[in-house]
Amino acid sequence: MLQYVARRVLIAIPMLLGAMSIVFFAMRVLPGDPCVAMMGDQATSGALADCTKSLGLNRPLAVQYVDYLWRSVRFDFGNSFRQGYPVSDYIARMFPHTFILVVASAIVAALVGIPIGIVSALKRRNPLVDYPLRILALLGLSMPVFWLGILLLIAFSLHFDLFPLIGGGDLDGVLAMLGSGEVFTQPWDFLAAVADVLHHLTLPALALGFTLAATVSRLSRSAMLEVISQDYIRTARAKGQHERLVVYKHALRNMMVPLLTIIGIFVAIALTGTVLTETVFTRPGLGKMLVDAIGARDYPLAQGAITVFTMTIILVNLVVDMLYAVVDPRITYR
Amino acid sequence: MPRHTRRISSTLVALACLLAALVWNAVPGAAPAEAQRKILNIAAKEPDTLDPHSSTLGQSQAISRFMFRGLTRFAIKDGKVTTAEVEPDLAESWTLSPEGTIWTMKLRKGVQFHKGYGELTAEDVKWSFERQINKAPGTRYGVNLDVIKSIEVVNPYTLQIALKSFDPIFLLRMVGYQNGYIVSKKAMEKLGDGFKWNPVGTGPFYFERHSPREKIVLKAFDKFYGGRPQIDEVHWFDVPEDATKLIGLEKGTFDLLYPEAVTADFADQVKKMGAVIDRRGPGGQERFYINMTQPPFDDIRVRKAFMHAIDRKAIKETMYPGGLARVATSCLPDGYFGHIAMEFPPYNPELGKKLLAEAGHPNGFTIKNYFISKSFFYPKVLTLAQEQLRKVGIIVELQVVDHATFHENIRKNLDPFVLYGGTRITDADPWLSLFFDSKEIPDPATGNNGTNFAHYRGIDDLLAAGRVERDVKKRATIYHEAQKRIQKDLICLPISDVPGQWARNPKRVSTPFDPEYGEFSLHYSYNYPELLKVLK
């Protein structure tokens, strides 16, 4: 197993290097000069020349590339062109917000999507159950997250005043308390900070989770349909086992393998979804930051964010591969 | 269910209930101490920097005015903030030498910098200007101070600024705006690059903290020389979406909104919720420049046909119905020194067709690969113009690109006519110099990234004359003549003068100036943020 993990980590290195190189060159191939983007209609020829020099963009491309790789190895992605903050600090501050949003929306998507998928598969011959569930899934698929987000804000933030309109809550406080050990000395403060984060997280997680639940439900449905047509399910039923037991004990566990496969893809989809979710709910996070950075041609920020995204996806896929062995003992790694 | 599973379940349920209770308790409004403070909540985009000499984005310049001041400021006359008249601010008085090249500025005594950085002295003023003239990394406005030859500190409260030649708008350059802001030398030397996010000025509010992608908090400066502001804190939230801003204004989360764009729908919603829009002129101008060196626009008849094809009023009304903007009357916007209203070829597509036929284009012509920005007003205005131009036979094949690409391509002369916007110091000289001086003709071969998109060379002599003219009336006449030449040569068609517009909840915040153009603004909308008051 360890050997397998080591091999996968080694394979990840050229993948990461490839992704970083593509981002580096793609950003520079894109039309649009960072200084022009920064200065807009204030750009004069002299000011643009000064700006290009101060950002180091007048150096040969090869020099910039090697410099970028060398710095990245040390997790130093340089400073944001626009804001001047070290990119590593910026990402360290934004990533936890995006991470908890992805996790929370994954939970919502799983809690909503998997039961719907299973019920829809098991009751496929009952149109009164199957059709409404499939329509619900279709709704989730066709509803853009920003539209659902605005609806949720109008209903639960504006009219019922139950949730905040903007922000990500005191996540910095939570992390600081975890780091300093105050979680044990001041548990009530810690719980209050966690509650604040959850309070801010609820609507964005519901919006993103619900739109993702549609995909999950459709995939769960087809996975379940495949499983319940297997011989061992028929055998279990022939043995007179209760239907609930057949589903819980035999079908559900066996449909976990195909479900796990989609988690890797799911993380990529969820990360993409965070862009709009973070924008509508005005949450800090990596998704919105990345899009802004690309639009502003903030090379260091965009490069840093994409590197972190790539690492996350590689890591999640590795963990998913490891989990196969947990849910299916027949799978071993060599 | 096994006993240990039941126990775990019970613990989880209890924990969930506890968290739910905490979340529920977190719902009601602010804590008592916070409720007593007068907090102004602003929804805008996040600034790119708080160094006033480096900020080019509208939001960065808007927040700068809360923290920084200049030697002069726009004067308040008859309850209105004027457009181009200045009065002392950090400077108490000034004199100009007889030959018109040495300004002696006397500073107001006792002006304090934020955060204990001491009293403002002539050294700070010298530092603030010289860092820009010397093009310190990141600074953007040194070009506006190129007229300065040297700065000499006479004593802590007096300095002499020697100019290369007489500059008729020197006092305007000293206004608290872009290059005119005075920063603390001591703070800059101590903080270095950190000054970007730990700024120190002399304005009515000081910087407290920045949570990236969330908010910036400013606090009232007790030692502000104009008296402590009534507002205790300013919370500047990063809210990119206008829809979210509007919900926040209705909910009471925000008191002031700096919208991306004020559309008719936006204005309607603001009105419905009982809020007001503070219009601050002259704002930005949207206009077309026609490249007079590029066929077929090198023929003045084609340029005239272009202008006859464009229904300026229709574009303005579609984009900004009613009072949201004004049809522009000159390529030098109303409110700028030297402006005069002009007539432009009226909307008449039939006449346009006739002129095109005379110029050898009876069936019109097609402009392929016309680049337009996907941001701001650009795509909407251009789509409207595209439809109008089609009626006279000018087919424009659009390529919508991002804003940075658009700026790059227009400087490569890839568009034969250019839609452009902008705001500058309110005088004819900087404006006309930037857009009509032959030195600003963009040329990829030489690397000139100027903004004379019309490639015009017709007013260089007038610009030179205006720069040395000391008689105000004669100067104005020179610029009137310049506008007449621009009009005669048909190289620029102004469309709309769009004011700076913020939405305000009048039940929460008051301003002494009338919502309708009661205050002049440049990139910021509130010249005197210290006069804003939180009512409840």
HADDOCK unambig.tbl for C-alpha pairs under 7 A between the chains (distance, minus, plus):
assign (segid A and resid 31 and name CA) (segid B and resid 405 and name CA) 5.18 0.50 0.50
assign (segid A and resid 32 and name CA) (segid B and resid 404 and name CA) 4.45 0.50 0.50
assign (segid A and resid 32 and name CA) (segid B and resid 405 and name CA) 3.98 0.50 0.50
assign (segid A and resid 32 and name CA) (segid B and resid 408 and name CA) 5.78 0.50 0.50
assign (segid A and resid 33 and name CA) (segid B and resid 404 and name CA) 6.21 0.50 0.50
assign (segid A and resid 33 and name CA) (segid B and resid 408 and name CA) 6.72 0.50 0.50
assign (segid A and resid 36 and name CA) (segid B and resid 404 and name CA) 6.12 0.50 0.50
assign (segid A and resid 36 and name CA) (segid B and resid 407 and name CA) 6.56 0.50 0.50
assign (segid A and resid 36 and name CA) (segid B and resid 408 and name CA) 6.95 0.50 0.50
assign (segid A and resid 37 and name CA) (segid B and resid 403 and name CA) 6.93 0.50 0.50
assign (segid A and resid 37 and name CA) (segid B and resid 404 and name CA) 4.53 0.50 0.50
assign (segid A and resid 39 and name CA) (segid B and resid 56 and name CA) 5.68 0.50 0.50
assign (segid A and resid 41 and name CA) (segid B and resid 422 and name CA) 6.36 0.50 0.50
assign (segid A and resid 44 and name CA) (segid B and resid 449 and name CA) 5.88 0.50 0.50
assign (segid A and resid 44 and name CA) (segid B and resid 450 and name CA) 5.39 0.50 0.50
assign (segid A and resid 45 and name CA) (segid B and resid 448 and name CA) 5.30 0.50 0.50
assign (segid A and resid 45 and name CA) (segid B and resid 449 and name CA) 4.36 0.50 0.50
assign (segid A and resid 45 and name CA) (segid B and resid 450 and name CA) 5.66 0.50 0.50
assign (segid A and resid 47 and name CA) (segid B and resid 140 and name CA) 6.29 0.50 0.50
assign (segid A and resid 51 and name CA) (segid B and resid 138 and name CA) 6.59 0.50 0.50
assign (segid A and resid 54 and name CA) (segid B and resid 137 and name CA) 5.56 0.50 0.50
assign (segid A and resid 82 and name CA) (segid B and resid 48 and name CA) 5.50 0.50 0.50
assign (segid A and resid 83 and name CA) (segid B and resid 48 and name CA) 4.94 0.50 0.50
assign (segid A and resid 83 and name CA) (segid B and resid 49 and name CA) 5.51 0.50 0.50
assign (segid A and resid 158 and name CA) (segid B and resid 247 and name CA) 6.74 0.50 0.50
assign (segid A and resid 158 and name CA) (segid B and resid 251 and name CA) 5.50 0.50 0.50
assign (segid A and resid 162 and name CA) (segid B and resid 27 and name CA) 6.03 0.50 0.50
assign (segid A and resid 163 and name CA) (segid B and resid 27 and name CA) 6.57 0.50 0.50
assign (segid A and resid 165 and name CA) (segid B and resid 248 and name CA) 6.83 0.50 0.50
assign (segid A and resid 167 and name CA) (segid B and resid 214 and name CA) 6.22 0.50 0.50
assign (segid A and resid 192 and name CA) (segid B and resid 22 and name CA) 6.08 0.50 0.50
assign (segid A and resid 195 and name CA) (segid B and resid 19 and name CA) 5.80 0.50 0.50
assign (segid A and resid 195 and name CA) (segid B and resid 22 and name CA) 5.69 0.50 0.50
assign (segid A and resid 195 and name CA) (segid B and resid 23 and name CA) 4.93 0.50 0.50
assign (segid A and resid 196 and name CA) (segid B and resid 23 and name CA) 6.30 0.50 0.50
assign (segid A and resid 196 and name CA) (segid B and resid 26 and name CA) 6.58 0.50 0.50
assign (segid A and resid 199 and name CA) (segid B and resid 23 and name CA) 5.66 0.50 0.50
assign (segid A and resid 279 and name CA) (segid B and resid 240 and name CA) 6.73 0.50 0.50
assign (segid A and resid 279 and name CA) (segid B and resid 241 and name CA) 6.87 0.50 0.50
assign (segid A and resid 280 and name CA) (segid B and resid 241 and name CA) 6.56 0.50 0.50
assign (segid A and resid 280 and name CA) (segid B and resid 244 and name CA) 6.70 0.50 0.50
assign (segid A and resid 282 and name CA) (segid B and resid 239 and name CA) 5.73 0.50 0.50
assign (segid A and resid 284 and name CA) (segid B and resid 213 and name CA) 4.97 0.50 0.50
assign (segid A and resid 284 and name CA) (segid B and resid 214 and name CA) 6.12 0.50 0.50
